[in-house]
Amino acid sequence: VSLTLSWCALVGAGCLSEQQGIDTVFDPCAPLVLAPVEGELDEIASIDDAMSLWRDAAGVAVTRDEVEGAPRVPVHFDPAGRSFHGFYDDAIGAVYINEAIDDDDARSVTIAHELGHAFGLTHVPPAERVSLMNPGNLTVRPTAGDVRALVLLWGACGG
């Protein structure tokens, strides 16, 4: 288990919310490879579902297939504290997901949320709007507001 994941598990969910910005971000319109670091079949299926959520909502160019020259974002499934869902380690560009999330939809949404951080999106307070990027979110898929935030950062994919 990484030190980052262990530390986040101790302090609770939302490690990234303490930051002012995200150090390592990836252009969602350029090829990006999500690379599972081991993982059960249902966990890997959740990566595929999370990628589909973003592709369907915003046309992002994310895949699990190797693409020459494309950056890779490792996705780790590790044990963590109960209140911890996921973490994007922007120092190294890696995603960590709590392996105890056993609901496929919740796991997919968590991965999509962390992928949002990899694209440069930060947490959105629930009082501001319903968003995939709400801290602790396990149910909300990418919304029109999330897509607008992504377009403001990068422009429209395929447009």
N, C-alpha and C positions, 0 to 999 in steps of 0.2 A: 504494500500500500504506500502510495507516495506521501511524503511529508505534508504536501499541500492539502491532499484529501483528508489526511488525519487531522490536521489543524482545523480545517473547515468543519469537520464533523464535530470537533470539540466545541467550537464557538457557535455552531448552528448554521442553517442555510443562509445564503446571501453574502458570501465572502466578496463577490465582485461588486456588490452594492456599495461597499465602503470606498471604492476607487472613484477618482474623478474622470478617468478615461480608460481606454483599453489599449494596451501596448501593442499587441499583435493582432491585426485584423486582416481579413481576406476579402478580396473583391468577389461578391456573390455572382457577378456576371461572367467571371473568368473560371475556367475549370478548377475545381477543388475536389480533392479526394478525401473522403472520410474513410479512415483505415481502422477497422476494429482490431484491438489488441486482445486476441483470443475472444471469448464470448460464446454463449450458448446460442442455439439457433433462434430462439425467440428474441434474444437481445439483438442479434444481427438483423432480424426482420424488423425490429423497432428502428434501427438505423435507417433501413430502407424506407420505412413509413415516414420518418422525420424528414428525410430528403424529399419525399413526395409532397409532404405538406408545404415545404418551401418552394419546390418546383411549380406546384399547382397554383400557389398564391402569387409568386413573384417571378417565375421563370428563371430561378437561379441555376447555375451550372455545376451542381454538386453531384458526385457519383462515388461509388465504391470501386469502380474500375480504374486501374492505373492509367493515367494520361501523362505522356511524356512532358516533362517540364512543369507539371501542375504541382502546387504545394499539397502536402499531406497533413491532415489533422488526425492524430491518433485518438481513438475513442476507447477509453478504459472502463471496464465494469468492475468495481471494487466494493468491498464492504465499507459501510459508513454508518454514522449515527442515524437514528430514526428520523429526525427532522431534516436531514440532509437529503436533497434530491440529486443535484448535479452541480458541477463547477466547471467553468472554462478557465484554464490556467493560461492567461494571456502572456505570461513570461516566456512560455515555450510553445503556445498554440496547440494545446491538447484539451480534450474533453474527458471529464470523469463523471460517471453515472453510478449511483448507488445500486448495487446488484440486488438489493432487497426489494426494489420496486418490481412487483410481480404482475401488475396490471399492464397489459401490452399498450393500451392507449396512453396511460399516464407516462410510461417509459418513453414512448414516441414523442409526446409533447415535451417531456424534460429534455430529450436530445435536441429537439427543434429549438427550444429555449436557449440551450447552451450554444447551438449553432448560430442563433441570433447574435449572441455576444461575439462569436468569431467573426461575424459580419460587421461588428462595430456598434450594435445596438446595446443600450444600457437598460437597466430596470425602469419600468413605468409604474409609478404608484397606482394601486387599484382605484384610489379616489380620483385620479386623473382620467383614466379610461380603462376599459377591459382590454387586455392585451396578452398575447403570448408571453410578453416580457414582464408581466407582473411577477414579483418575487414569490416563490413557492408555488407557482402555477403548475397544475397537473392536468388541466382539462381544456383550457382555451388554446385553440389552434391559431396560426397566423391570421390576424385580422387586417382589414383594409388600412387601419391606422399603422399597423406594423409594416405593411408594404409601403405606405407613404414615407415612413421614417427611413426605410431602406433606400427608397428612390432619392430622398433628400441627401443621403450620404454618397450614393454611387451612381445615380441615374437609373433609368429603367433598363432592365435586362432585355436584350433582344430588340431594343427600341432605338 
